[in-house]
Amino acid sequence: MDKAVRLLVFAGARDVLGTPELVLPLAAPCTAGELLAEVCRRYPALSPWRASIRVAVNGTYARAEDPVAFGDEVALIPPVAGG
């Protein structure tokens, strides 16, 4: 996984991307906010979810300015309703 992150995708976002996990190549390390923007650019159908998706890096919720490095595990977690 050289110059990439492992992307885990949950709930409705997984349905949009059609997979629970993928390897996402990156040109350079970035922030969590930049990564989410890049994922939405590559997968435009995910854009309506962008404002409500939480990003976790290596198991910890990240702020938009938190760093993402090559080899990190990044989870995209949209809101989930239960009943």
VMD Tcl script that builds the backbone (N, CA, C; Angstrom):
set m [mol new atoms 249]
animate dup $m
set s [atomselect $m all]
$s set {name element resname resid chain x y z} {
  {N N MET 1 A 0.851 -1.193 0.000}
  {CA C MET 1 A 0.000 0.000 0.000}
  {C C MET 1 A 0.886 1.242 0.000}
  {N N ASP 2 A 1.804 1.305 -0.932}
  {CA C ASP 2 A 2.719 2.427 -1.043}
  {C C ASP 2 A 1.982 3.649 -1.578}
  {N N LYS 3 A 2.129 4.777 -0.892}
  {CA C LYS 3 A 1.486 6.041 -1.290}
  {C C LYS 3 A -0.028 5.900 -1.437}
  {N N ALA 4 A -0.634 5.267 -0.446}
  {CA C ALA 4 A -2.084 5.076 -0.450}
  {C C ALA 4 A -2.561 4.956 0.987}
  {N N VAL 5 A -3.877 5.028 1.161}
  {CA C VAL 5 A -4.504 4.765 2.457}
  {C C VAL 5 A -5.521 3.648 2.256}
  {N N ARG 6 A -5.811 2.948 3.335}
  {CA C ARG 6 A -6.873 1.940 3.320}
  {C C ARG 6 A -8.142 2.658 3.740}
  {N N LEU 7 A -9.129 2.663 2.882}
  {CA C LEU 7 A -10.364 3.391 3.121}
  {C C LEU 7 A -11.472 2.405 3.475}
  {N N LEU 8 A -12.052 2.563 4.661}
  {CA C LEU 8 A -13.187 1.762 5.100}
  {C C LEU 8 A -14.433 2.628 4.968}
  {N N VAL 9 A -15.491 2.067 4.413}
  {CA C VAL 9 A -16.688 2.847 4.116}
  {C C VAL 9 A -17.895 2.150 4.744}
  {N N PHE 10 A -18.703 2.903 5.497}
  {CA C PHE 10 A -19.798 2.322 6.253}
  {C C PHE 10 A -21.161 2.855 5.819}
  {N N ALA 11 A -22.199 2.077 6.150}
  {CA C ALA 11 A -23.612 2.438 6.015}
  {C C ALA 11 A -23.938 2.948 4.608}
  {N N GLY 12 A -24.639 4.069 4.507}
  {CA C GLY 12 A -25.076 4.595 3.218}
  {C C GLY 12 A -23.930 4.937 2.288}
  {N N ALA 13 A -22.801 5.366 2.844}
  {CA C ALA 13 A -21.642 5.681 2.003}
  {C C ALA 13 A -21.120 4.412 1.330}
  {N N ARG 14 A -21.165 3.288 2.042}
  {CA C ARG 14 A -20.751 2.001 1.466}
  {C C ARG 14 A -21.679 1.650 0.302}
  {N N ASP 15 A -22.979 1.890 0.476}
  {CA C ASP 15 A -23.931 1.604 -0.593}
  {C C ASP 15 A -23.633 2.448 -1.830}
  {N N VAL 16 A -23.266 3.709 -1.626}
  {CA C VAL 16 A -22.955 4.606 -2.740}
  {C C VAL 16 A -21.699 4.143 -3.478}
  {N N LEU 17 A -20.651 3.780 -2.745}
  {CA C LEU 17 A -19.399 3.358 -3.371}
  {C C LEU 17 A -19.452 1.917 -3.859}
  {N N GLY 18 A -20.366 1.127 -3.315}
  {CA C GLY 18 A -20.504 -0.250 -3.754}
  {C C GLY 18 A -19.470 -1.198 -3.179}
  {N N THR 19 A -18.758 -0.769 -2.148}
  {CA C THR 19 A -17.743 -1.605 -1.520}
  {C C THR 19 A -17.523 -1.139 -0.088}
  {N N PRO 20 A -17.191 -2.057 0.826}
  {CA C PRO 20 A -16.925 -1.649 2.200}
  {C C PRO 20 A -15.481 -1.189 2.425}
  {N N GLU 21 A -14.619 -1.446 1.457}
  {CA C GLU 21 A -13.201 -1.144 1.657}
  {C C GLU 21 A -12.506 -0.993 0.312}
  {N N LEU 22 A -11.555 -0.063 0.244}
  {CA C LEU 22 A -10.734 0.069 -0.948}
  {C C LEU 22 A -9.404 0.701 -0.593}
  {N N VAL 23 A -8.448 0.538 -1.461}
  {CA C VAL 23 A -7.156 1.188 -1.317}
  {C C VAL 23 A -7.208 2.444 -2.177}
  {N N LEU 24 A -6.957 3.594 -1.545}
  {CA C LEU 24 A -7.065 4.873 -2.239}
  {C C LEU 24 A -5.668 5.467 -2.418}
  {N N PRO 25 A -5.146 5.482 -3.644}
  {CA C PRO 25 A -3.842 6.093 -3.889}
  {C C PRO 25 A -3.905 7.599 -3.648}
  {N N LEU 26 A -2.829 8.143 -3.083}
  {CA C LEU 26 A -2.728 9.579 -2.830}
  {C C LEU 26 A -1.452 10.120 -3.462}
  {N N ALA 27 A -1.509 11.334 -3.965}
  {CA C ALA 27 A -0.316 11.973 -4.527}
  {C C ALA 27 A 0.644 12.406 -3.423}
  {N N ALA 28 A 0.083 12.783 -2.268}
  {CA C ALA 28 A 0.894 13.269 -1.145}
  {C C ALA 28 A 0.080 13.110 0.133}
  {N N PRO 29 A 0.745 13.110 1.280}
  {CA C PRO 29 A -0.012 13.137 2.536}
  {C C PRO 29 A -0.926 14.364 2.521}
  {N N CYS 30 A -2.013 14.295 3.280}
  {CA C CYS 30 A -2.998 15.371 3.253}
  {C C CYS 30 A -3.674 15.471 4.614}
  {N N THR 31 A -4.734 16.261 4.688}
  {CA C THR 31 A -5.531 16.345 5.904}
  {C C THR 31 A -6.790 15.495 5.719}
  {N N ALA 32 A -7.492 15.246 6.808}
  {CA C ALA 32 A -8.740 14.484 6.733}
  {C C ALA 32 A -9.754 15.202 5.838}
  {N N GLY 33 A -9.829 16.521 5.951}
  {CA C GLY 33 A -10.740 17.293 5.107}
  {C C GLY 33 A -10.378 17.201 3.634}
  {N N GLU 34 A -9.098 17.276 3.334}
  {CA C GLU 34 A -8.656 17.155 1.942}
  {C C GLU 34 A -8.935 15.757 1.403}
  {N N LEU 35 A -8.751 14.751 2.242}
  {CA C LEU 35 A -9.015 13.382 1.818}
  {C C LEU 35 A -10.500 13.197 1.490}
  {N N LEU 36 A -11.373 13.696 2.361}
  {CA C LEU 36 A -12.801 13.574 2.105}
  {C C LEU 36 A -13.179 14.302 0.812}
  {N N ALA 37 A -12.602 15.466 0.581}
  {CA C ALA 37 A -12.865 16.195 -0.663}
  {C C ALA 37 A -12.406 15.388 -1.878}
  {N N GLU 38 A -11.250 14.734 -1.766}
  {CA C GLU 38 A -10.726 13.927 -2.867}
  {C C GLU 38 A -11.610 12.710 -3.127}
  {N N VAL 39 A -12.081 12.058 -2.070}
  {CA C VAL 39 A -12.972 10.910 -2.238}
  {C C VAL 39 A -14.251 11.362 -2.943}
  {N N CYS 40 A -14.796 12.495 -2.542}
  {CA C CYS 40 A -16.011 13.011 -3.188}
  {C C CYS 40 A -15.751 13.414 -4.634}
  {N N ARG 41 A -14.549 13.877 -4.927}
  {CA C ARG 41 A -14.193 14.213 -6.311}
  {C C ARG 41 A -14.136 12.938 -7.163}
  {N N ARG 42 A -13.527 11.887 -6.610}
  {CA C ARG 42 A -13.405 10.627 -7.351}
  {C C ARG 42 A -14.725 9.870 -7.438}
  {N N TYR 43 A -15.575 10.058 -6.450}
  {CA C TYR 43 A -16.867 9.366 -6.383}
  {C C TYR 43 A -17.961 10.416 -6.182}
  {N N PRO 44 A -18.356 11.120 -7.249}
  {CA C PRO 44 A -19.298 12.237 -7.134}
  {C C PRO 44 A -20.629 11.875 -6.469}
  {N N ALA 45 A -21.062 10.641 -6.568}
  {CA C ALA 45 A -22.329 10.243 -5.941}
  {C C ALA 45 A -22.261 10.349 -4.422}
  {N N LEU 46 A -21.057 10.430 -3.863}
  {CA C LEU 46 A -20.893 10.559 -2.420}
  {C C LEU 46 A -21.017 12.019 -1.962}
  {N N SER 47 A -20.927 12.961 -2.861}
  {CA C SER 47 A -20.929 14.388 -2.510}
  {C C SER 47 A -22.112 14.825 -1.645}
  {N N PRO 48 A -23.342 14.335 -1.873}
  {CA C PRO 48 A -24.442 14.757 -0.994}
  {C C PRO 48 A -24.234 14.353 0.472}
  {N N TRP 49 A -23.420 13.353 0.723}
  {CA C TRP 49 A -23.131 12.901 2.088}
  {C C TRP 49 A -22.011 13.710 2.746}
  {N N ARG 50 A -21.271 14.472 1.975}
  {CA C ARG 50 A -20.025 15.086 2.446}
  {C C ARG 50 A -20.155 15.862 3.755}
  {N N ALA 51 A -21.182 16.658 3.896}
  {CA C ALA 51 A -21.314 17.507 5.085}
  {C C ALA 51 A -21.583 16.705 6.352}
  {N N SER 52 A -22.104 15.506 6.212}
  {CA C SER 52 A -22.459 14.742 7.408}
  {C C SER 52 A -21.533 13.563 7.694}
  {N N ILE 53 A -20.584 13.289 6.823}
  {CA C ILE 53 A -19.663 12.162 7.038}
  {C C ILE 53 A -18.615 12.526 8.080}
  {N N ARG 54 A -18.415 11.619 9.028}
  {CA C ARG 54 A -17.311 11.744 9.995}
  {C C ARG 54 A -16.146 10.938 9.451}
  {N N VAL 55 A -14.953 11.452 9.659}
  {CA C VAL 55 A -13.740 10.770 9.224}
  {C C VAL 55 A -12.989 10.306 10.464}
  {N N ALA 56 A -12.552 9.059 10.452}
  {CA C ALA 56 A -11.709 8.536 11.517}
  {C C ALA 56 A -10.397 8.082 10.889}
  {N N VAL 57 A -9.299 8.418 11.548}
  {CA C VAL 57 A -7.974 8.018 11.067}
  {C C VAL 57 A -7.360 7.101 12.113}
  {N N ASN 58 A -7.053 5.897 11.692}
  {CA C ASN 58 A -6.460 4.892 12.583}
  {C C ASN 58 A -7.294 4.701 13.853}
  {N N GLY 59 A -8.615 4.656 13.681}
  {CA C GLY 59 A -9.518 4.356 14.781}
  {C C GLY 59 A -9.915 5.524 15.660}
  {N N THR 60 A -9.489 6.739 15.315}
  {CA C THR 60 A -9.807 7.922 16.115}
  {C C THR 60 A -10.493 8.958 15.232}
  {N N TYR 61 A -11.631 9.483 15.712}
  {CA C TYR 61 A -12.295 10.536 14.933}
  {C C TYR 61 A -11.325 11.682 14.692}
  {N N ALA 62 A -11.331 12.186 13.457}
  {CA C ALA 62 A -10.394 13.236 13.056}
  {C C ALA 62 A -11.129 14.533 12.772}
  {N N ARG 63 A -10.456 15.641 13.043}
  {CA C ARG 63 A -10.943 16.954 12.615}
  {C C ARG 63 A -10.463 17.172 11.186}
  {N N ALA 64 A -11.065 18.115 10.498}
  {CA C ALA 64 A -10.718 18.367 9.096}
  {C C ALA 64 A -9.235 18.655 8.914}
  {N N GLU 65 A -8.600 19.292 9.912}
  {CA C GLU 65 A -7.189 19.678 9.772}
  {C C GLU 65 A -6.205 18.602 10.226}
  {N N ASP 66 A -6.702 17.482 10.738}
  {CA C ASP 66 A -5.811 16.410 11.200}
  {C C ASP 66 A -5.122 15.737 10.020}
  {N N PRO 67 A -3.861 15.340 10.197}
  {CA C PRO 67 A -3.095 14.765 9.088}
  {C C PRO 67 A -3.497 13.330 8.753}
  {N N VAL 68 A -3.358 13.007 7.487}
  {CA C VAL 68 A -3.512 11.646 6.977}
  {C C VAL 68 A -2.227 11.315 6.239}
  {N N ALA 69 A -1.607 10.197 6.608}
  {CA C ALA 69 A -0.331 9.794 6.010}
  {C C ALA 69 A -0.509 8.516 5.196}
  {N N PHE 70 A 0.433 8.259 4.309}
  {CA C PHE 70 A 0.428 7.013 3.559}
  {C C PHE 70 A 0.386 5.847 4.540}
  {N N GLY 71 A -0.424 4.834 4.229}
  {CA C GLY 71 A -0.521 3.661 5.073}
  {C C GLY 71 A -1.565 3.755 6.170}
  {N N ASP 72 A -2.148 4.935 6.389}
  {CA C ASP 72 A -3.181 5.081 7.419}
  {C C ASP 72 A -4.451 4.334 7.024}
  {N N GLU 73 A -5.224 3.965 8.042}
  {CA C GLU 73 A -6.553 3.409 7.826}
  {C C GLU 73 A -7.547 4.527 8.092}
  {N N VAL 74 A -8.329 4.868 7.088}
  {CA C VAL 74 A -9.279 5.975 7.169}
  {C C VAL 74 A -10.689 5.423 7.009}
  {N N ALA 75 A -11.565 5.748 7.943}
  {CA C ALA 75 A -12.953 5.309 7.871}
  {C C ALA 75 A -13.848 6.488 7.571}
  {N N LEU 76 A -14.793 6.283 6.666}
  {CA C LEU 76 A -15.832 7.269 6.369}
  {C C LEU 76 A -17.107 6.769 7.016}
  {N N ILE 77 A -17.632 7.559 7.965}
  {CA C ILE 77 A -18.761 7.132 8.765}
  {C C ILE 77 A -19.908 8.141 8.616}
  {N N PRO 78 A -20.901 7.797 7.801}
  {CA C PRO 78 A -22.053 8.684 7.664}
  {C C PRO 78 A -22.982 8.501 8.861}
  {N N PRO 79 A -23.941 9.406 9.041}
  {CA C PRO 79 A -24.889 9.237 10.134}
  {C C PRO 79 A -25.704 7.956 9.912}
  {N N VAL 80 A -26.017 7.295 11.000}
  {CA C VAL 80 A -26.770 6.045 10.929}
  {C C VAL 80 A -28.002 6.198 11.811}
  {N N ALA 81 A -29.163 5.926 11.258}
  {CA C ALA 81 A -30.406 5.985 12.030}
  {C C ALA 81 A -30.768 4.581 12.483}
  {N N GLY 82 A -31.260 4.479 13.666}
  {CA C GLY 82 A -31.681 3.173 14.173}
  {C C GLY 82 A -33.101 3.257 14.686}
  {N N GLY 83 A -33.643 2.117 14.976}
  {CA C GLY 83 A -35.010 2.156 15.426}
  {C C GLY 83 A -35.301 1.166 16.505}
}
mol reanalyze $m
mol bondsrecalc $m
mol representation Tube
mol addrep $m
